Amino acid sequence: MKEIKNTLDLENYIVNDLKSDEDIKLYLNTSLKDYLQDNDYNSFYRSLEIAVKAKDTVSGFAKKTGIARTHLYSLFKNEKEPKFSTIIKIFKELGFILEVA
């Protein structure tokens, strides 16, 4: 296994490991479940960023969703709390839906 030296290496490792939509879905489901248990917004928003980067660049994703790139980065860094409609838009562009199970 590759040695991971810092947080950015870990993020890149995860991004590269999420090869399919199914991988991304499982990753986001786990992150969402963790968030519901520990209320760690920062961790959940970082997982959204990783999922976005696994599918596209943040700039490309921003163009597709109509959400400003700077706004996405401020969400991913937990500088702003997104509206629920923004989270839905992100999930929709990733190809997923949220549902109550």
PENOR-V833114 format. One record per pair of residues at least 24 apart in sequence whose ideal C-beta (glycine too) atoms are under 10 Angstrom apart, sorted by the first residue. I is the first residue (numbers start at 1). J is the second residue. Records with the same first field share a line. If there is no record, write none. Layout:
I = J + J
This chain:
7 = 46
10 = 50
11 = 46 + 49 + 50 + 53
12 = 50 + 53
14 = 46 + 47 + 50 + 51 + 53 + 54
15 = 49 + 50 + 51 + 52 + 53 + 54 + 55
16 = 53 + 54
17 = 50 + 54
18 = 50 + 51 + 53 + 54 + 55
19 = 54
20 = 54
21 = 54 + 55 + 94 + 95 + 96
23 = 51 + 54
24 = 50 + 51 + 52 + 54 + 55 + 94 + 95 + 96
25 = 51 + 94 + 95 + 96
27 = 51 + 54
28 = 90 + 91 + 94 + 96 + 98
29 = 96 + 101
32 = 91 + 98
40 = 78
41 = 75 + 78 + 81 + 82
42 = 76 + 77 + 78
43 = 78
44 = 78 + 87
45 = 72 + 74 + 75 + 76 + 77 + 78 + 79 + 80 + 81 + 82 + 87 + 90
46 = 76 + 77 + 78
47 = 76
48 = 72 + 75 + 76 + 82 + 87 + 90 + 91 + 94
49 = 73 + 75 + 76 + 77 + 90
50 = 76
51 = 90 + 91 + 94 + 96
52 = 76 + 90 + 93 + 94
54 = 94
55 = 93 + 94 + 95
56 = 93 + 94
61 = 90 + 93 + 94
62 = 93
64 = 89 + 93
65 = 89 + 90 + 92 + 93 + 94
66 = 93
67 = 93
